[in-house]
Amino acid sequence: MAAQRARQSEVKRKTKETDIALSFALDGTGQVQCASGVPFMDHMLTLFAVHGFFDLAIRASGDTEVDAHHTVEDLGICLGQALKNALRDFGGIRRYGFCALPMDETLVRVTLDCSNRPYLHYGVAFLEQKVGEFDTQLAKEFLRALAQHGGLTIHVEMAHGENTHHILEAIFKALGRALDEATTIDPRAQGPVSSKGSL
């Protein structure tokens, strides 16, 4: 049996607003080096990678003197592109993933489909607009960009929660675990898991 190709990718994106270099490996051990210029996103992406057992390295700079919006959105774009490159034709994987994750008083559910049909449902209401200096609305912008450029259908739902930091942590941990499940190789799968034969 031929050895499986490494499921990893590197993406670089440079605009007038951001400069990002990102490397991503699906079959990792949770090794993370994040320096995005947005410390809270570094924390969230570290949780995502550790709990999904992905290897992730990011070096980024952006116009954070304006705000973190462009950097956070472009991080989602780059991670989505890297994921799609690593998955190639979406063949051989389980395709669907789910995680219900508790974080103290918070319970969040993330359900996703590596469908090549981008869609984000974001059923989360935050109690606070800011966590430190981080605008909590940017979590949705990141996930929207990830879904769009990664070819993912993502449903995020908060069953309950009070602490905004806990809610965000639960989202990114659950995202990592659901994506890990969805991208796990299924030896029974002959190409993409679809009655159409392709995604």
N, C-alpha and C positions, 0 to 999 in steps of 0.2 A: 504494500500500500504506500502510495507516495506521501511524503511529508506534507503536512498542511502549511500553506504560506502564512507568514506572520500577519496577524490582523492588527496592523498599526499604520499610522499616517502622520505626516507633518504638514502643517499649514502655515503659510505666512500671509499676512494681510496688512497693507500699508495704505492709509488714506490721509487726507489733510487733518483728520481728527484723531486717528489712532495708528499705532504701529505694534503689531502682534506677531509673535512666533509661538506656535503651539505644537507639541507632539503628544500623541495619544496612542495607547496600546490597550486593546480590549483584554488580552490574556496576560494581565500583569499581576502584581502583588500588592497594589495600593501605594506605590511609591509616588510621592508628589513633591514638585518644586513649583510653587506658584508665586510670581511676583508681577501682579497685574497693575499695581498702582492704586487698587481699591481693596484695602485690607479685609473688609467684610466679605467680598467676593472670593478672596483667596481662602478664607475660612470655609465658606460654603462649598467651593470647588474641591477643597481638601476632603471634606466630609463625603462628597459625591464619589470621589475616586477611591478613598479608603474603603467605604462600605460597598462599592461595586467591584473592588479588586482590580481597578484600572491603574495603569501608570500614566501620569499626566505631568507635563512640564509646560509652564507658561512664562514667557517674558513679554510684558506689554507696557506701553506708555500711551497716554491719551490726554485729551484736553480736560483733565479733572479740575482745572481751575474754573471751568464753566460749571460742570457737574460730572457725575460718573456715568451718565446715560449712554454716551457714545461708546465708552470702553466696555461697559457691561453688555450692551447689545452686540457689539462686535466679538466679544468673547463667545457669545452664544452662536454667532455665525461661524466662527472658526471651529468651535468644538463640533458643531453639526456637520460641517464639511469634512472634518477629520474622521468622524464616526462613519459617515457615508462612504468615504474612501476606504476605510478599513473593512466595511461590510461588503463592498463591491456590489454584487447583484442581490444581496440579502439571502443568498442561498445557504442551506445547511443549518440554519439557526431555528430555535424554537419559535421565534417571531413575537410572541406575546409575553408580557411580564407584568407582575402585580406585587405591590408591597403595601401592607397596612402597618404603619410605623408609629409606635408611641414615643413621645418625648415628654416625660413627666405628665403634666395635665393635658397635653396635646395629643390628638390622634389624627394623622394625615394618611390618606390613601392615594397612591400613584398607580395608575394603570396605563400601560402603553403598548403600542403595536408598531413594530418596524414594518410599516405598510407601504412606504414610498408615497404616502398621501398625507402631507403635512396638515396637522390640525392641533390646536390647543384649546382644551376646556379648563378654565382656571376658577374653580369654585372655592375661593379663599377670601375671607373678609378679615382685614387686619384691624387690630385695635389701635395701633400706633403708626404714624406716617414715617417715623424714623427709628432706626436702631443705631445708636451712635450717630455717625454722619451719613449712614447709608439710607437712601430713599427706598422704602420697602416695595414701591411700585415697580422698581427695576427688576425684581425677581421674575415678574410676569414677562417683562420685555426680554429677559435672557431666555426664558423657556420658549417664548414664541419664536425667537430666532433659532434656537436649537431645533425645535420641531420643523421649522420651515426648511432649514438647510441640511438637516439630518434625515429628512423623509420620515418623520415620526408622527404618529397620532398619540397625544399625551393628554390624559385626564388627571387633573389634580383636584382633590376634594378634601376639605378640612371637616372632619366629623365634629370635633370640638377643640377648643384651645383658648388660652388667655394670654400667655406670654408670647409676644411677637417674635422674639429671638428663638424660642422653642419651636414655633410654627415654621419658621424658615429653615431651621436645622432639620426638622422632620421632613420637610419637602425635599431637601437635597440628599439626605440619607436614603429616603424612600426611592428617589429617582435613580440613585446609584444601584440599589438592590434590584429594582424592577428592570433596569436596563441590563444588568448582569444576567438576570433570568432570561430575558428576551433574546439576548445575543449568545447564549450558551449553545454550543454545537449539539445538534440532535443527530446521532448516527443514522437514524431512519430517514432523515430528510434527503431527498434527491433533488437538489436545487431549492429554489424558494418554495416555502410552504404556502401554496395557493392553488386552487382548482383551475386557475387560468394558466398556470405554468410560469408566470412571471409577475413581478410587482412593478 
